[in-house]
Amino acid sequence: MCSPCGAGPPPSPPMEDEGQADAAPRGAQHHEALLAAVADAAGVPPGRVLDVDLCLMDATPPCMMGDFVSTPRIDNVLSTWAAVDGLAAFAESGALDQSVDIACAASFDHEEVGSTSATGADSQVLGRWLDAALAGLGGRWSEVAHRSFLLSCDCAHGLHPNYADKHQAEHQCLLGSGIVIKTNANQRYATTPILAQMVRDIGARSAVPIQEFVVRNDCPCGSTIGPLLSAQLGVRTVDIGAPQWAM
């Protein structure tokens, strides 16, 4: 919530002993046991908890199933980890010192519910950050957008033995058999031919197998944040990801 122009910050909410008699009790909409647990984790009295924003999650630890990893949230914590780990490896290798490029990794909230939020990909948050970053370097995002590219990294549909008919014979992506390039003529994926070939060339140079995925014509196609960001930023994009079963 913003203050009107020229006004100071909004006043802090009153403490428990300063509140009016008719003020609603803090956290009254939640169960006392829940508030107590949240307050204990935060290290504050329950009366200091105004509200909570909580989601249940699977706490089962990861494990190996033969050659495969079984763990919650592969989609899409896996791609987030790979992006950050790749940037860290690039910096540690010393190549960053010789580079004139700007590399960044961005992850967003709310992808599974449409990405339309203040912190989602269907917002102005990344564009504003790029504007500010380039301004700090004495440039403008509009000057480098046409020279930039976007890797939209999200897990791909691996061929499942129980649902093999969901894949075309020419586009059966296998687990452990390489990164998947995802293409869709209806722009559910934002892959362009030039960037797809760039990924194939990088795979060949790095001995990383590359697989191709196109959804069956008679099946609906999911999407990623690639088309959203490509349209908002005006940059060439390729949608890629590691294949998995539990989509």
N, C-alpha and C positions, 0 to 999 in steps of 0.2 A: 504494500500500500504506500503510495507516494503522498508527500505533503504538497499543498499548493505552492506555486512559485513564490519565493520570498519568505515563506513560512518556515519555521524551525521544525525539527523532527517531532513526530507525535509523542505526547506524553507517555511515560512508561505506565503499564497497568499497575494499579495499587497493590500493595502487599496485602496479605491476608488480614492483618490487623488494621489496615487502613481502608478496607472496602466498605461500600455502603451496605446497609442492612438488607436492601432489596436486590443486591447484585446476585446474579446466578452463581452457584457454587462452581468452582473450577473443576473441570473434568467430570461434571455430574452426569454427562451422557454416556460415560463408560463405567464398567463394572469396577468395584473397589479393588478386587484382586488384580485386575489388569493394571490399574493405575499404580498400585503398590509395586508391581514387578517392573514397570517402566521407570518409576521414580528410583527404585533401588539400583537399576542399571545406570541411570543418569547421575546418581549420587545426590539427589535432591529430595526434599520432603514431598509427599504426594500432593499436597496443596499447591505446590509450585507448578504442577503439570497443567498447562492450559488445554492441550489437545494432543492427539497422537496421529501419526500417519504410518500405519503398520501393515505389512503383508506377511502371510504365512509362506514358508519356504520349506523345501525338502532338505532336511539336515543329514541325509544318508551320506556317509563319506564315500569318496571315489574308490573304485576297485578295478582290477584287471579281470577280464573274461577271455582267457586265451590270449590272443594278440590284440584284443580290443579294450578300450577304456570305457567303463560304465560309470557315469557320474551325472548328477543334476546340472542343469544350466550350461551344457555344452553350447547350446544355441541361446545366447551368442557370446558368452564369456570367452569361449575359445578364440574367436576372432579378435576380441578386445585384447586378450593377452598377447596374441601373435603380433598385433600392431605395435603395442608398447615394447615388447621384447625386441622386435625388429629395429625400432628406432634406437633403443639402448645399445644394441649390437653395432649399429651404424656409427654411433658416437664413440663407443669404446674402441672401434677398429682404427680410429684416427682419420677415417675418410671424411668425417664432418669438417675437419679443419681445412680441407682442400675444396670443399663443396661451395658453390655459389647458390645452391637451391635452398628453399625453405620446405622442410618436411614437418608435417604435423599429423597427429592421430586424434580423432574425435569419436567419442561414444555418446550415445543419446539415451534418454529415458523414453518410455512409452511406445516403443516400436511395435509391440504386439497389439496395441489398441489404436493405431492410426498415426502416431507421431505428432499429432496436433496438440501442442502444449508449449508452455514457455521454455521448457528444456528439451523438447522433442526435435527431431530432424525437420519437421514441417514448421519451422519457426525461423526467425532471423538471427538466432544466436550465433551460428557459425559464421555467417556473412559479416556480422558486426565484429566478431573476434578477428577475422582476417583483415578487415578494414583497419582496426586498431593496431594489429601487429605490423602491417605494412607501413602504416603512418609512423610508427615508432622507428622504423628503419629508413624513413625518408622517402617512401614510395607510396603507391596506391594499388589496392587490389585490382582495380579495373585495368591497370597496366600489365598485370601478369596473369590474369585469369585465362586469357587465350593460350598461354604457354603452359598452363597447369593441367594436371589430370587427377582423377579421383579413383581410388580403389575402394569399391563398395564391398566390404567383406562380411559375409553372412553365410552360415552353414547351408549346405546344399542337400537335396534329397538323394540319399544313397539308395541303391537298388536293394529292396527288402525281399527276402525269399518268399514271404507270405503274400506279397503284393507286387510281384514281378510284372504283372500286366499293366501297372501304372506307368511303366517306362516304355519308350520306343526302343526297339532292338538296337538302333544306332546310337542311343544316348543312355546307356546303362552305366551309371556312375557307381563304382565299387569302393567300399571302405578300404582305406589304406593304399589306394592305387593312384593317388595324386590329387592336386587341386582342381576344382571344377570351374570352368568358365560357363556362366549362365546367360543364355540369349533368349529374347522374346520379341517377336515382331510387333506386339501390342504395347511395347514399352513397359511391361511389368518388371523387366530388367533393363538397365540403361546401357548395356554393353554396346560399344561401337566397334566396327571391324578393325580399325587401326590399333586401338588399345588391346583388343583381344589378341592380335598378333604380337603385340609387345609382350604380353604375358606368356605367350607360347615361346617367344625368343628367350625370355628370362628363364623359363623352365628348362629349355634346351641347354643354355649356358651353365645352369646350376644343377643339372641332372635331377630335376624335379619333374615327375610325370604330370602331364596336363590332361584333364578329361573335359568333355563337352556335354552340356545339358540343354536340351530344348524340350519343353513340356509337350505331351501329346496334344494334338489339335482338338480332341474331343474331351479334354480335361481342363478344368479351371487352373489358372496359374497364380500362385502366391506372388508376393512382391517383396521388395526391400526398400531401404531408404535411399538407394542409389538414384532412382528416377526423381525423387523429391529434391535431393541435393544437386543433382546435375542440372535440373531446371532452374533452381533458385540461384545457383552460383554461375551457371553458364560455362561449365567445364566438361570436357570429355570424360567419360566414365566407363569402367568395366566392372561388372558384377562377378565376384569370385567367391569361393568358399570351400571348406573341407566337407566331404560327404559324411552324413550321419543317418542313423535310423530313427531315433526318437525325435522326430520333427514336431 
